[in-house]
Amino acid sequence: MASCSMASARKIGSQWTRRQNELFEEALALYDKDTPDRWHNVARAVGGNKSAEEVKQYYGLLVRDVNHIESGQVPFPDYKSPGVKTSVAYEEHRFKQLKL
């Protein structure tokens, strides 16, 4: 999944590790929008002293980034490495899993 831009993440006030991003994605899949105390649960799952407000803001950045990608405002990367291939269908499947 495309993670939030580093510049956007800095505006929230802290750095996110690759592992925290993975935990964030997993927590979003586990705690959907109807889960009571969703953002507290996501923050606890991410760890690293992330607050509920911080993970909620990070989610907002993620949604914004996804909307930009889906609207064509972000060009697809031109991968030149022979072993690197990204399937659009795979990325769409991951977005659906995250219920974005």
N, C-alpha and C positions, 0 to 999 in steps of 0.2 A: 504494500500500500504506500502511496505517496504520503510522506510525513509532512507536517507543517514546516514551512520555511524557517530557517534558523533566525532570520530577522524577525519574523512574526513571533517565534518562540521567545526571543529575548525580550520582547515587549511585555510578555507575561511576567517576567522577572526571574526565571530560572532556566537552567539547562535541562534537557531531557536526554537520557542515554538511549541507545538503541534498545536495550532490554526494557526500559520503562515504556518506550513506544510499543513494543511487543505486548507488554502487560496491559497497556492502555487499550490496544485493539482487542485483546482477549476479554477484558472487562466490559468493553462496549457490547461485545457479542453476548456476554452473560447477563448483564444488567441493561435491559432495554428501557425505552422511554417510560414504560408503565411501572417500573420497579420503584417502590418506595425508597427514599434516600439514595437514589441512583448515584449521584455525584459523590456522596460520602463513601459508598461502596467501591466506586471506581478509584477514588483517591487511595483508599486502603489497599486495593489490589495493586496499584502502581507502586506504592511505597515511596521512599525517598522524601518523606515529609511533604508530599504534595497535598494541598488543601482541596476541599470540594470545589471551591470557587476557581482555583487554578485549573483543575481538570475540566471544569465546565467551559472555561475560556479557551482552553486548548482544543476542546471539541468544536467550539465555534470557529476556530481557525481552520480546523480540519474540514468542516462543512464548507467554509468559504473556498478553500483550496479545491475541493472536489467540484464545487459549482463552477469555478473558473475553468477547470479541466474539461468538464462536461460541456461547457458552453463554447469551447474552442479557443478560449483566451490564453491557454498554455499550449505551446506546440509540443508534439510528441518528440522525445529525444531521438536522435539519429545514432543508434548503436552501430558501431563499426566493428566491434569485436565479434569474431566468428562464433563464439560460444554463448553470447549474450542475446537472448531473445525474450521479448515480453509479449505475452498474448493479451490483447485487449479484452477478450472474453474472460481470461483469468482475472484481470483487474476488476472487471465488472462484477464477477462472481464474489470477489473479496468485499467490494462495496456493499453488495446485497447482504452478505453475512454480517456486516457491521450495522446493517439497518440504517444506512445513510440515505 
